[in-house]
Amino acid sequence: ELAPMLEVNPASLNFSIDKKSEKVYFKNKSATGDITLNIEGFESWLTVSSPTITIPARQQKEVTFSVDTKSLGYGVYPSKIILNYRLNGVSDNTDMTAQFNYNNPQDPSIETNA
């Protein structure tokens, strides 16, 4: 089995009304060969700036994940994110998680620091 050559930071995303986007850094830890990464399997409320990227050996690329609130009501929305990647002809995959806590600003049970 391959040692994981894709480093993901952070691997878990937590979104809120005040934080609707977050940058994720994908690093190719291999000394040789590009990683081709496909980011897929996520819920429709999540958007990804670059769903397919190529990461050269020992380099990192930044991708922005954002929340689209248009069709959402208040609530908690979890999503799995599947990272399928290829390095030197070998395929592998790993997961990320995301969660969006869409709180009603009128709800008195939620403290706000206005």
C-alpha positions as CSV (number, residue, x, y, z in Angstrom):
1,E,0.0,0.0,0.0
2,L,1.1,3.5,-0.8
3,A,2.1,5.9,1.9
4,P,-0.3,8.7,1.6
5,M,1.4,11.3,-0.6
6,L,-1.4,13.8,-0.4
7,E,-1.4,16.1,2.6
8,V,-4.6,18.0,3.3
9,N,-4.8,21.0,5.6
10,P,-7.3,21.4,7.1
11,A,-9.1,18.1,6.4
12,S,-12.2,19.2,8.3
13,L,-14.2,22.4,7.4
14,N,-16.6,24.2,9.7
15,F,-18.7,26.9,8.1
16,S,-21.1,29.4,9.7
17,I,-22.9,32.6,8.7
18,D,-19.7,34.5,9.6
19,K,-17.4,32.1,7.8
20,K,-18.8,31.1,4.4
21,S,-15.5,30.2,2.8
22,E,-12.3,28.5,3.8
23,K,-9.0,27.8,2.0
24,V,-7.6,24.3,1.9
25,Y,-4.0,23.4,1.1
26,F,-3.2,20.2,-0.8
27,K,0.4,19.2,-0.7
28,N,2.1,16.6,-2.9
29,K,4.6,14.9,-0.6
30,S,6.2,12.8,-3.4
31,A,9.6,13.7,-4.6
32,T,8.7,12.6,-8.2
33,G,5.5,12.9,-10.2
34,D,2.5,15.2,-10.3
35,I,-0.7,14.4,-8.4
36,T,-3.9,14.9,-10.3
37,L,-6.6,15.5,-7.8
38,N,-10.4,15.4,-8.3
39,I,-12.5,16.8,-5.6
40,E,-16.0,15.3,-5.7
41,G,-18.9,13.7,-3.9
42,F,-19.8,16.8,-1.9
43,E,-23.3,18.3,-1.2
44,S,-24.8,20.9,-3.6
45,W,-24.6,23.7,-1.0
46,L,-20.8,23.5,-1.2
47,T,-18.8,25.0,-4.1
48,V,-15.1,24.4,-4.9
49,S,-12.9,26.9,-6.7
50,S,-11.0,24.2,-8.6
51,P,-12.6,20.7,-8.6
52,T,-9.6,19.3,-10.5
53,I,-6.0,20.3,-9.9
54,T,-2.5,19.1,-10.7
55,I,0.0,19.4,-7.9
56,P,3.7,19.1,-8.9
57,A,6.1,17.1,-6.8
58,R,6.8,18.7,-3.4
59,Q,4.5,21.6,-4.1
60,Q,1.1,22.7,-2.7
61,K,-2.0,24.2,-4.2
62,E,-4.7,26.2,-2.6
63,V,-8.4,25.5,-3.2
64,T,-11.3,27.6,-1.7
65,F,-14.4,25.9,-0.5
66,S,-17.5,28.1,-0.1
67,V,-21.1,27.7,1.1
68,D,-24.0,28.7,-1.2
69,T,-26.9,29.6,1.2
70,K,-29.5,30.4,-1.5
71,S,-31.6,27.2,-1.3
72,L,-31.0,26.5,2.4
73,G,-33.1,26.9,5.4
74,Y,-31.7,27.2,8.9
75,G,-30.1,24.0,10.2
76,V,-27.0,21.9,10.3
77,Y,-25.6,20.6,7.0
78,P,-22.9,18.0,6.9
79,S,-21.0,16.9,3.8
80,K,-18.4,14.4,2.9
81,I,-15.8,15.4,0.3
82,I,-14.1,12.7,-1.6
83,L,-10.5,13.3,-2.9
84,N,-9.6,11.0,-5.7
85,Y,-6.0,11.3,-6.9
86,R,-3.4,9.7,-9.1
87,L,0.3,9.7,-8.7
88,N,2.7,8.0,-11.1
89,G,-0.1,5.8,-12.5
90,V,-1.4,4.7,-9.1
91,S,-4.9,5.8,-7.9
92,D,-5.7,6.5,-4.3
93,N,-8.4,8.4,-2.4
94,T,-9.1,9.9,1.0
95,D,-12.0,11.9,2.5
96,M,-12.6,15.3,4.0
97,T,-15.6,16.5,6.0
98,A,-17.5,19.8,6.0
99,Q,-20.3,21.1,8.1
100,F,-22.3,24.3,7.8
101,N,-24.1,25.5,10.9
102,Y,-26.8,27.9,9.5
103,N,-28.1,29.6,12.6
104,N,-31.1,31.9,12.7
105,P,-29.8,35.3,13.8
106,Q,-33.2,36.0,15.3
107,D,-32.9,32.9,17.6
108,P,-32.4,34.2,21.2
109,S,-30.6,31.0,22.2
110,I,-27.6,32.0,20.1
111,E,-25.3,34.6,21.6
112,T,-24.0,37.2,19.2
113,N,-21.2,39.6,19.9
114,A,-22.6,42.6,18.1
